[in-house]
């Protein structure tokens, strides 16, 4: 299969991925695998994420070499994959043996047989930064056409992360609302028990629960659940 067909098939597959049916890491790993298959000479590919302004991590990678080179950059908090993720730009190192703004990374990469790399920033929501990294070891630089292809892959990865974030937020909100409704229901039951037992009003029953919660340093829901369970 030629490169153009491989790219077309890859984009078709990515377009069919439904967020929420697969873990985010699995989706990003597939993006990395497809990018590797579509970029001539690509040795390994990884996806960098930086969440909440913290340290970067590789959310997906096709092999241990990419993970190692990424981690060296995370440990130093400096490198092309971090700069690409933080700025959204494309950072190219066409020759790791030549002069580069990243001499430490280039030296480590060269010792591992990597002669060129490209890191493409992903257009991400503000809470998350990311980039797609490609390492090549066959003596050739990653060409302009490949960089353009990688930028499209980076866009797919960004959409996957953004949609996953929205999906996760929606699921968390639903779970929190359900928990809140369950808490309210058991508290109302406990109030009814106290009203019948103490002959008090609803407000007085609630104050009784709140006072016990404060004195025992336990959540009001736990007090209510225990009271109802002991009927």
N, C-alpha and C positions, 0 to 999 in steps of 0.2 A: 504494500500500500504506500502511495506517495505521501509527502508531507501535507499537501493541501487536503487530501481525502482524510488523513488522520485528524487534522485540525477540525474539519467539518464534522466528522463523527464524534469527536470529543465534545464540541460545543453542543451538538444534539443531545448527547448523554447528560451533560451538565444541565441543560434546559429542562430535563425530565425529573431532576432531583426534587423531591418534595420535602421541604424543611419540616422537621418534627417527626418524620418517619425514620430518620437515621440520626445518630449522635453527630454533633458538629465535627468532632475529631475525625470521624469516618468520612464525612463529606469532604473535609479539607485534604485528607489523605488521598482521596480519589482525584481531587483537583491536581495535587502534586504529581500523582502517577500519570495522569493524562498529559500534563505539561511536559513531563520528562519524555513521554512517547512522541510528543509533537515538536520538540526542539532538537534539531540535528546536533549530535555530539554531546547532549546534556548527560553528565555523569550522574548527578543527583539533584533533587529539588526539595525545597523545604518551605514551610509557611511560618512566618514570624508573627506573633501577636504581642502587643503591649497593652495591658489593661490597667485602667485607673492610674496611669502615670508611673506604674511600677516597672520592675525588671522584665525584660522580654523573655519569651519562651517559644519554643518550636511546637506549634500546635499539630504539625504534621511534617513528616519527612520520609523520603523514599529509601534512605539508607543511613548507616552509622556515620559516614563521612560528612554528610550535610549536617547531621545533628552535632557532630564534634566541632565543625567550623562555626556553626551558629553559637554554640555554648561558649566558645572562646570569646566571641564578641559580647555575649551577655555578661560574662564574668568581668570583662574590662569596661562594660557599659559604653563601648565605642566600636564602631565598625560599619561597613556598608549596609548590612541588613537592618541595623537600627536606624541609621540615617534615612534610609528609604522609607521605613515604616513611619518614622516621626514626621517626615516632610511630605510624604506622598509622591516624591520624585523617583526617577530611575537613576540608580548608581551603578556605573559600569567600571569594571576593572579588566581591560582587554588583555593585560599581560601582568601577571603577578611578579615577574622578575624585573619589571621596569619601575620607574619612580611613580608613586601613588600617594594620595593623602592618607592611606591606610597601610603604612609600612609593616606594622606588627602583624596585622591580619594577612597581608600579602605574603609575608615570610612564612607564616604557619601554613597557609594554603599551598604555597610552592613546595614546602617540605612534604606535604601530603599528595603531591602530584597534580594539584589543581593549577592550571595555567591562566584561567580567566573565570570571571563571575559577573553576574548581573543580579541586582536586587531591585524589584519593581514595587513601589509603594502602592498600597491598596486604598481606594477611596472609602474611608471607614467613618462610622459615627464617632462623635467626639470622645465617648467613653473608651473606645478601643482603637488602637492603631495597629496596622499590619503591613506585611510585605511578602512578596513571593521571591524566593532566592534560587538561582540556578548556578551550579558549579560544573565547569567543563575541564576535562583532563587530556584532551587529544591534541593539544598544541595549537588549536585554533581559537580565535576569539568568537564570541557570540555575536552574530550579525544583526543588522538593523531589522530585517524581517522577523527574526526570532524575537527581538525585543518587543516589536509591535504585537506579536502573538501573545507574548507573556503579559502584556498590558491588558489584553482581553481576558486572559485567565485570571489575572489579579482582580479584575472587575467582577468576575463570577464568584471568586472567593469572598470578596467584600460583600456581595449581595447575600451569600450564604450566611456569613457572620451576622450581618445586620438583621436578616430575617430570623435567624436563630435567637438573637437577642430579644426581638419583639415577641417571638413565640414563647420563649422562656418567661418573659415578663407577664404575658397573658396567662400562662399556666400558673405562675406564682400568685398572681392576683386572684385567680379562680380558687386556688387552694387556700389562700388567706381568707377569702370571703366565706368559704365553706367552713373553715375552722372557727371564724368569728360567729357564724350562725349556730354552730354546734355549741360553742361556749355560751352564747346567749340562751339557747334552749335549756341547757343543764342548770344555768343560774336561775332561770325562771322556775324550773322544777324545784330547786332547792328553796327558793323563796316561798313557794306554795307549801312545802313541807313545814317551814318555820312558822308561816302564818297559821297553819292548822295546829301546830304543836304549842306555839307561844301565845296564840290569840292576838297577833300583832298585825299592823298594816304592811302593805308591800314595801313601802319605804323603810319601815323599821326592820323588816326582814333583810333587806339589802344591807342596811347599816350593820346588822348583826354579822352578816357574812364578811363585810369589809373589815370590821373590827377584828374578827378572828383571823383573817388573812394577814392583817398587819401584825398582830401579836405573835403569830407563828412563822412569819416571814415566808409565807407560801402564797402562790397565786390564788386569786379568788376562785378561778375555775376549778382548781384542785380541791379546795374546800367544798365547793358545791357538788362536785362529782362524788366525793367521799360521803357527803351527807345523803345524797340520793341512793348511792350503792348500799348504804347501811340500813335502808328501810326494811 
